[in-house]
């Protein structure tokens, strides 16, 4: 008899359960519909103004449009072959490596050091934080014009060296045919380091103080604490900084165009500047599209791992 009553109760509960979940399912579907309606304008705008234009760029790189008159004759990879055989393109790839190495190293190392100093709760922290991050609010054109004057052989930094007795040290900076791109990275790092500093400072403030106390109790000094505790915990921030500075290295244009343009023997030339001159100066639209498509492919090597890491963090 007791067994029969237990079975009947279970049957009634199983029959009621689907009815109870129906309002919840209906509410979830309604929320999803509202979310889709709210996000649909942004999704349409991104699909139209970003991904469709990316597809159009790849398509133009495969046609014969090398004059002011549009020509959509399909030529396959001929523009890409011409691009890979261009000596200026080879110089731009070398300059990209130089710029990325100098710019990324300065931003990440100096940004981390500044963030570590500010994390000590020093007096006037808000003032120093504002001073460090202020250059990021300045446009690349303004930064380029200011540093172009500072790097003139007879003014700016060289004049300062002359006044303090270092008159023997008078480099030509961004006008030099060999290390001109390294000089450009100084101006670029001056502008972007404050932003990287803000990223690291936020990461440092997010590390629990108990971990540092535990490391100190175990006998770890300041160097060991940073090496074995803080720096490993800041790896996601470092990865973000690498992606941001790497993307900036690939697309840099305004700073270089304001400082020196292509420079002597293309010493400060970049892929973006080459694309601009090919497209709007020589009216070689297909070649310019090939350069732009190549830059998109380079960016994918940074964006795809970053998105995968973000997806892994969300799933965890």
C-alpha positions as CSV (number, residue, x, y, z in Angstrom):
1,X,0.0,0.0,0.0
2,X,2.8,2.4,0.9
3,X,4.6,1.5,-2.3
4,X,1.5,2.4,-4.3
5,X,1.2,5.8,-2.6
6,X,4.8,6.6,-3.3
7,X,4.5,5.7,-7.0
8,X,1.4,7.9,-7.3
9,X,3.1,10.9,-5.7
10,X,6.1,10.5,-8.1
11,X,3.8,10.3,-11.1
12,X,2.0,13.5,-10.0
13,X,5.3,15.4,-9.4
14,X,6.6,14.3,-12.8
15,X,3.4,15.4,-14.4
16,X,3.5,18.8,-12.7
17,X,7.2,19.4,-13.4
18,X,6.8,20.1,-17.1
19,X,3.9,22.5,-16.4
20,X,6.1,24.4,-13.9
21,X,9.0,24.7,-16.3
22,X,6.8,26.0,-19.2
23,X,6.6,29.6,-17.8
24,X,10.4,29.6,-17.2
25,X,11.1,28.4,-20.8
26,X,8.6,31.0,-22.1
27,X,10.4,33.8,-20.1
28,X,13.9,32.6,-21.4
29,X,12.7,32.7,-25.0
30,X,11.2,36.1,-24.5
31,X,14.5,37.4,-23.0
32,X,16.4,35.9,-25.9
33,X,14.1,37.6,-28.4
34,X,14.5,41.0,-26.6
35,X,18.3,40.5,-26.6
36,X,18.3,39.7,-30.3
37,X,16.2,42.8,-31.1
38,X,18.4,45.0,-29.1
39,X,21.7,43.7,-30.6
40,X,20.4,43.3,-34.2
41,X,21.3,47.0,-35.2
42,X,24.8,46.5,-33.9
43,X,25.1,43.1,-35.6
44,X,23.9,44.5,-38.9
45,X,26.2,47.6,-38.7
46,X,29.2,45.4,-37.9
47,X,28.4,43.0,-40.7
48,X,27.8,45.8,-43.2
49,X,30.6,48.3,-42.4
50,X,33.3,45.9,-41.2
51,X,33.0,42.4,-42.6
52,X,31.5,43.3,-45.9
53,X,34.3,45.8,-46.5
54,X,36.9,43.3,-45.5
55,X,35.4,40.9,-48.1
56,X,35.4,43.8,-50.7
57,X,39.1,44.5,-50.0
58,X,40.0,40.9,-50.6
59,X,38.0,40.9,-53.8
60,X,39.6,44.1,-55.1
61,X,43.0,42.5,-54.5
62,X,42.1,39.9,-57.0
63,X,41.1,42.2,-59.9
64,X,42.9,44.5,-62.3
65,X,42.0,48.0,-60.9
66,X,45.2,50.0,-61.3
67,X,43.9,53.3,-62.5
68,X,41.2,55.9,-61.7
69,X,38.8,53.9,-63.9
70,X,37.4,50.9,-62.1
71,X,38.3,47.6,-63.7
72,X,36.9,44.4,-62.2
73,X,38.7,42.0,-64.5
74,X,39.6,39.0,-62.4
75,X,43.4,38.3,-62.4
76,X,43.7,35.9,-59.5
77,X,46.8,36.3,-57.3
78,X,48.7,38.5,-59.7
79,X,48.6,41.5,-57.5
80,X,49.8,39.4,-54.5
81,X,52.7,38.1,-56.6
82,X,53.6,41.7,-57.6
83,X,53.4,42.8,-54.0
84,X,55.6,39.9,-52.7
85,X,58.2,40.7,-55.4
86,X,58.3,44.5,-54.5
87,X,61.5,45.5,-52.8
88,X,59.6,48.3,-50.9
89,X,57.4,45.6,-49.4
90,X,60.4,43.7,-48.2
91,X,61.8,46.8,-46.5
92,X,58.4,47.4,-44.9
93,X,58.4,43.9,-43.4
94,X,61.8,44.6,-42.0
95,X,60.6,47.9,-40.6
96,X,57.6,46.2,-39.1
97,X,59.9,43.8,-37.2
98,X,62.0,46.7,-36.0
99,X,59.1,48.8,-35.0
100,X,57.3,45.9,-33.2
101,X,60.4,44.9,-31.3
102,X,61.2,48.4,-30.1
103,X,57.6,49.6,-29.5
104,X,56.3,46.6,-27.8
105,X,59.3,46.1,-25.6
106,X,59.3,49.8,-24.4
107,X,55.6,49.8,-23.7
108,X,55.4,46.6,-21.8
109,X,58.6,47.0,-19.8
110,X,58.3,50.7,-18.9
111,X,54.5,50.3,-18.4
112,X,55.0,47.5,-15.9
113,X,57.8,49.4,-14.1
114,X,55.6,52.5,-13.8
115,X,52.6,50.5,-12.6
116,X,54.8,48.7,-10.0
117,X,56.0,52.0,-8.7
118,X,52.5,53.5,-8.5
119,X,51.3,50.3,-6.8
120,X,53.4,51.2,-3.8
121,X,50.7,53.8,-2.8
122,X,53.1,56.7,-3.1
123,X,52.1,60.2,-2.3
124,X,50.7,62.1,-5.2
125,X,49.7,58.8,-7.0
126,X,46.7,60.4,-8.8
127,X,48.9,63.2,-10.2
128,X,51.6,60.8,-11.5
129,X,49.0,58.5,-12.9
130,X,47.4,61.4,-14.8
131,X,50.8,62.6,-16.1
132,X,51.8,59.1,-17.3
133,X,48.5,58.4,-19.1
134,X,48.0,61.9,-20.5
135,X,50.0,61.3,-23.8
136,X,47.6,58.5,-24.7
137,X,44.9,61.3,-25.1
138,X,47.0,63.1,-27.6
139,X,46.4,62.2,-31.3
140,X,49.1,60.5,-33.3
141,X,49.5,63.5,-35.6
142,X,50.1,65.9,-32.7
143,X,52.6,63.4,-31.2
144,X,54.4,63.1,-34.6
145,X,54.6,66.8,-35.1
146,X,56.0,67.4,-31.6
147,X,58.6,64.6,-31.8
148,X,59.6,65.6,-35.3
149,X,60.8,68.9,-33.8
150,X,62.3,67.2,-30.9
151,X,64.4,64.9,-33.2
152,X,65.6,67.7,-35.5
153,X,69.5,67.5,-35.7
154,X,69.9,71.1,-34.5
155,X,67.1,71.5,-32.1
156,X,65.2,69.6,-29.4
157,X,66.9,66.7,-27.8
158,X,70.3,67.3,-29.6
159,X,70.3,70.9,-28.3
160,X,69.7,69.6,-24.8
161,X,72.7,67.2,-25.2
162,X,74.8,70.1,-26.4
163,X,73.9,72.2,-23.3
164,X,74.8,69.5,-20.8
165,X,78.2,68.8,-22.4
166,X,77.3,65.9,-24.7
167,X,77.9,67.8,-27.9
168,X,79.7,64.8,-29.3
169,X,76.4,62.8,-29.2
170,X,74.3,64.3,-32.0
171,X,72.3,61.5,-33.7
172,X,70.0,62.2,-36.7
173,X,67.2,60.2,-35.1
174,X,64.3,59.4,-37.5
175,X,66.3,60.8,-40.4
176,X,68.9,58.1,-40.2
177,X,68.6,55.5,-43.0
178,X,69.4,52.6,-40.7
179,X,68.0,53.2,-37.2
180,X,65.3,55.8,-38.2
181,X,62.5,53.3,-37.4
182,X,64.0,52.7,-33.9
183,X,63.8,56.4,-33.2
184,X,60.1,56.4,-34.3
185,X,59.4,53.8,-31.7
186,X,60.5,56.2,-28.9
187,X,57.7,58.6,-29.9
188,X,55.2,55.8,-30.2
189,X,56.1,54.3,-26.9
190,X,55.8,57.8,-25.2
191,X,52.3,58.0,-26.4
192,X,51.1,54.4,-25.6
193,X,53.1,53.4,-22.5
194,X,50.6,55.2,-20.2
195,X,47.8,53.0,-21.4
196,X,49.8,49.8,-20.8
197,X,50.7,51.2,-17.4
198,X,47.0,51.6,-16.6
199,X,46.4,48.0,-17.6
200,X,49.1,46.7,-15.4
201,X,48.1,48.9,-12.5
202,X,44.5,47.5,-12.7
203,X,46.0,44.0,-12.7
204,X,48.2,44.7,-9.7
205,X,45.3,46.1,-7.7
206,X,43.3,43.0,-8.5
207,X,45.9,40.6,-6.9
208,X,44.9,39.8,-3.3
209,X,47.2,41.2,-0.7
210,X,47.1,37.9,1.1
211,X,49.2,36.3,-1.6
212,X,52.0,38.8,-1.1
213,X,51.8,38.3,2.7
214,X,52.0,34.5,2.2
215,X,55.1,34.9,-0.1
216,X,56.7,37.2,2.5
217,X,56.1,34.6,5.3
218,X,57.7,32.0,3.1
219,X,60.8,34.1,3.0
220,X,60.4,35.5,-0.6
221,X,61.9,38.9,-1.1
222,X,60.5,41.6,-3.4
223,X,62.2,40.2,-6.5
224,X,61.1,36.6,-5.8
225,X,57.6,37.8,-5.1
226,X,57.3,39.6,-8.5
227,X,59.0,36.7,-10.3
228,X,57.0,33.8,-8.9
229,X,53.7,35.4,-7.8
230,X,52.9,38.7,-9.4
231,X,54.3,38.3,-12.9
232,X,52.6,34.9,-13.5
233,X,49.3,36.3,-12.2
234,X,49.6,39.2,-14.6
235,X,50.1,37.0,-17.7
236,X,46.5,37.7,-19.0
237,X,47.3,41.4,-18.8
238,X,50.6,40.9,-20.5
239,X,48.9,39.0,-23.3
240,X,46.4,41.8,-23.7
241,X,49.2,44.3,-23.9
242,X,51.0,42.2,-26.5
243,X,47.9,42.1,-28.7
244,X,47.2,45.8,-28.4
245,X,50.8,46.9,-29.1
246,X,51.1,44.3,-31.9
247,X,48.0,45.6,-33.6
248,X,49.3,49.1,-33.3
249,X,52.6,48.0,-34.8
250,X,50.8,46.6,-37.9
251,X,48.6,49.6,-38.6
252,X,50.8,52.5,-37.6
253,X,50.3,55.3,-40.1
254,X,49.6,58.8,-38.6
255,X,52.6,59.0,-36.4
256,X,55.0,58.0,-39.2
257,X,53.4,60.3,-41.8
258,X,53.7,63.2,-39.4
259,X,57.3,62.6,-38.4
260,X,59.1,61.6,-41.5
261,X,56.9,59.8,-44.0
262,X,58.8,57.0,-45.8
263,X,62.2,58.5,-44.8
264,X,65.5,58.1,-46.6
265,X,65.6,54.9,-48.6
266,X,62.2,53.9,-47.0
267,X,63.9,53.8,-43.6
268,X,60.6,54.7,-41.8
269,X,58.2,53.3,-44.3
270,X,55.3,51.2,-43.1
271,X,52.7,48.9,-44.7
272,X,49.9,51.4,-44.0
273,X,51.9,54.2,-45.5
274,X,52.7,52.1,-48.5
275,X,49.0,51.2,-48.9
276,X,48.0,54.9,-48.7
277,X,50.5,56.0,-51.4
278,X,49.7,53.1,-53.7
279,X,45.9,53.6,-53.4
280,X,45.5,57.4,-53.3
281,X,48.8,58.5,-54.8
282,X,49.4,56.1,-57.6
283,X,45.8,55.0,-58.0
284,X,46.8,51.3,-57.9
285,X,43.7,50.3,-56.0
286,X,44.2,46.5,-56.4
287,X,47.8,46.7,-55.1
288,X,46.6,48.9,-52.2
289,X,43.8,46.3,-51.4
290,X,46.4,43.5,-51.5
291,X,48.5,45.4,-48.9
292,X,45.4,46.0,-46.8
293,X,44.4,42.3,-47.0
294,X,47.9,41.3,-46.0
295,X,47.6,43.5,-42.9
296,X,44.3,41.9,-42.0
297,X,45.9,38.5,-42.2
298,X,48.8,39.6,-40.0
299,X,46.3,40.9,-37.5
300,X,44.5,37.6,-37.4
301,X,47.6,35.9,-36.0
302,X,47.1,38.2,-32.9
303,X,43.3,38.4,-32.7
304,X,42.4,34.7,-33.1
305,X,44.6,33.5,-30.2
306,X,43.3,36.4,-28.1
307,X,39.6,35.5,-28.8
308,X,40.3,31.9,-28.1
309,X,41.8,32.7,-24.7
310,X,38.9,35.0,-23.9
311,X,36.5,32.2,-24.8
312,X,38.3,29.8,-22.5
313,X,38.1,32.3,-19.6
314,X,34.3,32.7,-20.2
315,X,33.8,28.9,-20.3
316,X,35.7,28.5,-17.0
